[in-house]
Amino acid sequence: MSAIGNLLWFIFGGLIAGLAWWMFGLIALVTIVGIPWAKACFVIGQFTFFPFGKEAISRRELTNTADIGTGGLGVLGNILWFVFAGFWLALFHVALAVALAITIIGIPFAVQHLKLAGISLAPIGKTIVSKEMAAAAKKINAEAAVAGLRSNS
């Protein structure tokens, strides 16, 4: 089912949305100081082309370790991203979601655009994985948290 959804998505708007991400990535790349954001743009642009069956989660949640993008510098990067590009990409995705939701048949695509709008606000420190892998990582982290709470009691 996700293959059909991805194909329809790509034909009816995913291509344009993914290219918008790549455009912001190219702009960031040209500025030299925007290179860290460019990588996030290209990764999420690829996700935007075919979003069904995938999920964006924090790398810290996936690997259970911190890195430069999931720490304080990642927060600072996301704040700068929000000011210069994130707000505009999120607005773009929300506008597309509203237009698609009006058609009733476009509601599944509108939901994907809203998901992408959320990612647009703070993409640094996130990675794209299958929904199954994301669920497994969340389950393992939840079990570890519960075990930690039980051992502290």
C-alpha positions in Angstrom: 0.0 0.0 0.0 2.8 2.4 0.8 4.3 1.9 -2.7 1.0 3.0 -4.3 0.8 5.9 -1.9 4.4 7.0 -2.6 3.8 6.8 -6.4 0.6 8.9 -6.2 2.3 11.3 -3.8 5.3 11.8 -6.0 3.2 12.5 -9.1 0.7 14.8 -7.4 3.0 17.1 -5.4 5.8 15.1 -3.8 8.2 16.0 -6.6 7.5 19.7 -6.2 7.8 19.5 -2.4 11.0 17.5 -2.5 12.5 20.0 -5.0 11.6 22.8 -2.6 13.7 21.1 0.1 16.5 20.6 -2.3 16.3 24.2 -3.4 16.7 25.3 0.2 19.6 22.8 0.5 21.4 24.3 -2.5 20.9 27.8 -1.2 22.4 26.7 2.2 25.3 25.0 0.4 26.1 28.1 -1.6 26.4 30.2 1.5 29.2 27.9 2.9 28.1 28.6 6.5 24.8 26.7 5.7 26.5 23.4 4.8 25.3 21.7 8.0 21.7 22.6 7.1 22.2 21.6 3.5 22.7 18.0 4.5 19.5 18.0 6.5 17.7 19.6 3.5 18.8 16.9 1.1 18.0 14.0 3.5 14.5 15.4 4.2 14.0 16.3 0.6 14.6 12.6 -0.3 12.1 11.7 2.4 9.6 14.2 1.0 9.7 12.5 -2.4 8.5 9.2 -0.9 7.2 9.6 2.7 4.8 6.7 3.1 6.2 3.9 5.2 9.0 6.1 6.7 9.3 8.2 9.8 11.6 11.0 11.0 12.9 10.4 14.5 15.7 11.9 16.6 19.1 10.2 16.1 19.4 10.1 19.9 16.2 8.1 20.1 17.4 5.7 17.4 21.0 5.1 18.6 20.5 6.0 22.3 23.7 8.2 22.0 24.1 11.9 21.7 25.9 13.5 18.8 26.6 17.1 17.6 23.1 17.4 16.0 21.2 16.1 19.0 23.0 18.3 21.6 23.2 22.0 22.3 24.6 22.8 18.9 21.7 21.0 17.3 19.3 23.1 19.2 21.1 26.3 18.2 21.2 25.0 14.6 17.4 24.3 14.7 16.7 27.8 16.0 18.7 29.4 13.2 17.1 27.0 10.7 13.6 28.0 11.9 14.3 31.7 11.5 15.8 31.5 8.0 14.1 28.6 6.3 12.0 26.3 8.6 9.1 28.7 9.0 8.7 29.1 5.2 9.0 25.4 4.4 6.4 24.6 7.2 4.1 27.3 5.8 4.5 25.8 2.3 3.6 22.3 3.6 0.6 23.6 5.7 -0.8 25.5 2.7 -0.5 22.3 0.6 -2.2 20.3 3.4 -5.1 22.7 3.5 -5.6 22.6 -0.2 -5.4 18.8 -0.3 -7.7 18.3 2.7 -10.5 20.3 1.0 -10.6 17.6 -1.7 -11.5 14.9 0.8 -9.7 12.3 -1.3 -6.4 14.2 -0.6 -6.7 13.8 3.2 -3.9 11.1 3.4 -1.6 13.4 1.5 -2.6 16.4 3.7 -1.6 14.3 6.7 1.8 13.7 5.1 2.3 17.4 4.5 1.5 18.2 8.1 4.1 15.6 9.2 6.6 17.3 6.9 5.6 20.7 8.3 6.5 19.5 11.7 9.9 18.2 10.5 10.4 21.5 8.7 10.5 23.4 11.9 13.5 21.5 13.4 15.2 19.0 11.1 18.7 19.0 12.7 19.4 15.8 14.7 16.7 13.8 12.9 17.1 10.8 10.7 14.7 9.0 8.4 14.0 5.3 9.0 11.2 2.8 8.3 8.1 3.0 10.6 9.0 -0.5 11.9 12.5 0.6 12.9 11.2 3.7 14.5 8.6 1.8 16.5 11.3 -0.8 17.6 13.7 2.0 18.8 10.9 3.7 20.7 9.9 0.4 22.3 13.5 -0.4 23.4 14.0 3.1 24.8 10.7 2.9 26.7 11.7 -0.5 28.1 15.1 0.8 29.2 13.4 3.8 30.9 11.0 1.6 32.8 13.9 -0.7 33.9 15.8 2.4 35.1 12.8 3.6 37.0 12.3 0.2 38.6 15.9 -0.1 39.7 15.8 3.4 41.3 12.7 2.4 43.4 
